[in-house]
Amino acid sequence: MTARIERVVTEGVVDIDGTEHKVENNTWIIGDDDEVIVIDASRDAEKILEQVGEREVLAVICTAGLPDHVGAAIEVASRDEAVVALHPKDKPLWRETWSETWPDIDMEDDGRFEVADVALDVMETPGVTPGGVSIYCEDLQAVFTGKALQADGPGKLGGEYPALADQLTAIGGRLFTLPGETRVLPVHGDEVTIGDLEPHFDDWVSGSLTRADTDAPAAGGPLSDGTKISGISLNPGDD
């Protein structure tokens, strides 16, 4: 097997309720020395394409239609006339960033992409957005979870859970059926494994939505939704 996973960290600004916040994003590149697929191309197309180099981009997959997931999708895809894939339920979000174009592919549950010598399977994991997906690569023992699941638990949007019941259902019914050694590669923050997170699921269901062994972020560090503290609490009542 020659396929490998690479990470590019980009930084930008999002507006949450009229307040701007810095956001760090992981863009994931899967492929070999000849071809790649890019997952969640954030704002900095130049940085992403620098990592891609001369390899051909076959597709850009967006795990959500949010600006920090799709901000560089068109520019990254257009270099090699690659396709852009998004779940159709997130098209309204896509149009907030790209008002005059649509993705090329409507992803569906159990859809499949192939790159180099591996397959990437689509898993619907809604909650943070209606069309949120995760991308599972059994060959590389990794799942790209977008905002659905992060190192400290279920991901948020601006400090809130837009549809927590749907999100927990997707986590428990789809992501936690994967092998324990599967790497969880989210759109924000560090990686973890399914085995690290699964024991905390009952706590999340009962209302404790951060891992007990996860310290609060230091001043200036990233919050669990990718934003950085700037003296403003996104949700003062949320622990």
C-alpha positions as CSV (number, residue, x, y, z in Angstrom):
1,M,0.0,0.0,0.0
2,T,1.4,3.4,-1.0
3,A,-1.5,5.7,0.0
4,R,-0.8,8.0,3.0
5,I,-2.5,10.7,4.9
6,E,-1.2,14.3,5.2
7,R,-2.5,17.2,7.2
8,V,-2.4,20.9,6.4
9,V,-3.4,23.4,9.1
10,T,-4.9,26.6,8.0
11,E,-6.3,29.6,9.9
12,G,-9.0,32.1,9.1
13,V,-11.8,34.1,10.7
14,V,-15.5,33.3,11.1
15,D,-18.3,35.6,12.2
16,I,-20.4,34.2,15.1
17,D,-23.3,36.4,16.1
18,G,-21.5,39.5,14.9
19,T,-18.2,38.7,16.6
20,E,-15.2,37.5,14.6
21,H,-13.2,34.6,15.9
22,K,-10.0,33.0,14.6
23,V,-10.4,29.4,13.5
24,E,-7.9,26.7,12.9
25,N,-8.8,24.0,10.4
26,N,-7.3,20.7,9.4
27,T,-7.4,19.9,5.7
28,W,-6.6,16.3,5.0
29,I,-4.9,15.0,1.9
30,I,-5.1,11.3,1.0
31,G,-3.2,9.7,-1.8
32,D,0.2,8.6,-3.1
33,D,2.9,10.2,-5.2
34,D,0.7,10.6,-8.2
35,E,-2.9,11.5,-7.1
36,V,-4.8,12.7,-4.1
37,I,-8.2,13.5,-2.7
38,V,-8.5,16.6,-0.5
39,I,-11.0,16.6,2.5
40,D,-12.3,20.0,3.8
41,A,-10.3,22.5,1.8
42,S,-10.4,25.5,4.0
43,R,-9.5,29.1,3.1
44,D,-5.8,28.9,2.1
45,A,-5.8,27.2,-1.3
46,E,-2.2,28.2,-1.9
47,K,-1.0,26.4,1.3
48,I,-3.1,23.3,0.5
49,L,-1.8,23.1,-3.1
50,E,1.7,23.6,-2.0
51,Q,1.4,20.4,0.0
52,V,-0.3,18.6,-2.9
53,G,2.6,19.6,-5.2
54,E,2.5,18.2,-8.7
55,R,0.1,15.4,-7.8
56,E,-3.3,15.3,-9.5
57,V,-6.3,16.3,-7.3
58,L,-9.1,13.9,-8.2
59,A,-11.7,15.3,-5.9
60,V,-12.4,17.8,-3.0
61,I,-14.7,16.3,-0.4
62,C,-16.5,18.7,2.0
63,T,-17.7,17.0,5.2
64,A,-20.0,20.1,5.7
65,G,-21.1,23.1,3.8
66,L,-19.8,25.6,6.4
67,P,-17.4,28.4,5.2
68,D,-14.4,26.9,7.0
69,H,-14.9,23.6,5.2
70,V,-15.5,24.9,1.7
71,G,-13.7,28.2,1.5
72,A,-10.9,26.9,-0.8
73,A,-12.8,24.1,-2.4
74,I,-13.3,25.7,-5.8
75,E,-9.7,27.0,-6.2
76,V,-8.2,23.7,-5.1
77,A,-10.5,21.7,-7.4
78,S,-10.1,23.9,-10.4
79,R,-6.4,23.5,-10.7
80,D,-6.8,20.0,-12.0
81,E,-10.5,20.2,-13.0
82,A,-11.4,18.0,-10.1
83,V,-14.9,17.4,-8.8
84,V,-16.3,18.9,-5.5
85,A,-18.5,16.6,-3.4
86,L,-21.0,17.7,-0.8
87,H,-24.1,16.2,0.8
88,P,-27.2,17.8,-0.8
89,K,-28.7,18.8,2.6
90,D,-25.8,21.2,3.0
91,K,-26.2,23.0,-0.3
92,P,-27.9,26.0,1.3
93,L,-24.9,26.4,3.5
94,W,-22.6,26.1,0.5
95,R,-24.4,28.9,-1.2
96,E,-23.6,31.3,1.6
97,T,-19.9,31.0,0.5
98,W,-20.3,30.2,-3.2
99,S,-23.5,32.0,-4.4
100,E,-23.0,31.3,-8.1
101,T,-22.0,27.7,-8.3
102,W,-22.9,24.2,-7.0
103,P,-20.8,21.2,-6.0
104,D,-20.3,18.6,-8.7
105,I,-21.3,15.5,-6.7
106,D,-24.2,15.0,-4.3
107,M,-22.8,12.6,-1.7
108,E,-25.0,10.0,-0.2
109,D,-24.7,7.5,2.6
110,D,-22.5,4.5,1.6
111,G,-21.1,6.3,-1.4
112,R,-17.5,5.6,-2.3
113,F,-14.4,7.4,-3.7
114,E,-11.2,5.8,-4.7
115,V,-7.7,7.2,-4.8
116,A,-4.3,5.6,-5.2
117,D,-4.9,2.1,-3.8
118,V,-7.6,2.8,-1.1
119,A,-11.3,3.4,-0.9
120,L,-13.1,6.2,1.0
121,D,-16.6,5.4,2.2
122,V,-19.2,8.1,2.9
123,M,-21.0,7.9,6.3
124,E,-23.9,10.3,7.0
125,T,-23.2,12.0,10.4
126,P,-25.6,14.9,10.7
127,G,-26.0,17.1,13.7
128,V,-23.7,20.1,13.5
129,T,-25.1,20.5,9.9
130,P,-28.0,18.6,8.3
131,G,-25.7,17.2,5.6
132,G,-22.7,16.5,7.7
133,V,-20.7,13.4,6.6
134,S,-17.7,11.5,7.8
135,I,-15.3,9.7,5.4
136,Y,-14.0,6.3,6.4
137,C,-10.9,4.7,5.0
138,E,-10.7,1.1,6.2
139,D,-7.4,0.5,4.4
140,L,-5.7,3.3,6.3
141,Q,-7.7,2.7,9.5
142,A,-8.9,6.3,9.7
143,V,-12.2,8.2,9.7
144,F,-12.4,11.9,8.8
145,T,-15.1,13.2,11.0
146,G,-15.4,16.9,10.2
147,K,-17.1,18.5,13.1
148,A,-19.2,15.5,14.1
149,L,-16.6,14.1,16.5
150,Q,-13.4,15.6,17.8
151,A,-10.8,14.8,20.4
152,D,-12.8,16.2,23.3
153,G,-16.2,14.8,22.2
154,P,-19.0,15.9,19.9
155,G,-18.1,18.9,17.9
156,K,-20.0,22.2,18.2
157,L,-20.9,25.1,16.0
158,G,-20.2,28.5,17.7
159,G,-20.2,26.8,21.1
160,E,-23.6,25.2,20.6
161,Y,-25.0,21.8,19.4
162,P,-27.5,22.6,16.7
163,A,-29.0,19.1,16.6
164,L,-27.5,17.1,19.4
165,A,-29.8,14.1,19.3
166,D,-29.0,13.5,15.6
167,Q,-25.3,14.0,16.3
168,L,-25.2,11.5,19.1
169,T,-27.2,9.0,17.1
170,A,-24.7,9.3,14.3
171,I,-21.8,8.9,16.6
172,G,-23.2,5.9,18.4
173,G,-24.8,4.2,15.5
174,R,-22.1,4.8,12.8
175,L,-18.7,6.0,14.1
176,F,-18.6,3.9,17.2
177,T,-19.2,0.7,15.2
178,L,-15.8,1.2,13.7
179,P,-12.8,-0.7,15.1
180,G,-11.3,0.8,18.2
181,E,-7.9,1.4,16.6
182,T,-9.5,3.6,13.9
183,R,-7.9,7.1,13.9
184,V,-10.4,10.0,14.3
185,L,-9.2,12.8,12.1
186,P,-11.5,15.9,12.7
187,V,-11.6,19.3,11.0
188,H,-10.4,20.9,14.2
189,G,-7.7,19.9,16.7
190,D,-5.7,16.8,17.2
191,E,-6.4,13.2,16.3
192,V,-7.6,10.5,18.7
193,T,-8.9,7.0,18.2
194,I,-12.4,5.5,18.3
195,G,-11.2,3.4,21.2
196,D,-10.2,6.5,23.2
197,L,-13.6,8.1,22.8
198,E,-16.2,5.3,22.8
199,P,-16.1,4.8,26.6
200,H,-17.3,8.3,27.1
201,F,-20.5,7.9,25.0
202,D,-22.8,7.1,27.9
203,D,-21.6,10.3,29.7
204,W,-22.4,12.4,26.6
205,V,-25.8,10.9,26.4
206,S,-26.4,11.7,30.0
207,G,-25.4,15.3,29.5
208,S,-21.7,15.5,30.2
209,L,-20.4,16.6,26.8
210,T,-16.7,17.0,27.4
211,R,-14.2,14.3,28.2
212,A,-13.3,14.2,31.8
213,D,-9.6,14.1,31.0
214,T,-9.7,17.1,28.7
215,D,-8.5,20.3,30.4
216,A,-10.1,23.6,29.6
217,P,-8.1,25.4,26.8
218,A,-5.6,27.9,27.9
219,A,-6.1,31.6,27.0
220,G,-5.6,31.9,23.3
221,G,-5.9,28.2,22.7
222,P,-8.5,26.6,20.4
223,L,-12.0,25.8,21.7
224,S,-13.6,22.5,20.8
225,D,-15.3,24.0,17.8
226,G,-12.0,25.3,16.4
227,T,-12.3,28.9,17.5
228,K,-9.8,30.6,19.7
229,I,-10.5,32.4,23.0
230,S,-10.4,36.1,22.6
231,G,-12.0,37.2,25.9
232,I,-15.5,36.3,24.6
233,S,-17.4,33.2,25.7
234,L,-19.4,31.7,22.9
235,N,-21.8,30.2,25.3
236,P,-21.3,31.3,28.9
237,G,-23.6,28.6,30.2
238,D,-21.8,25.7,28.5
239,D,-19.3,23.6,30.4
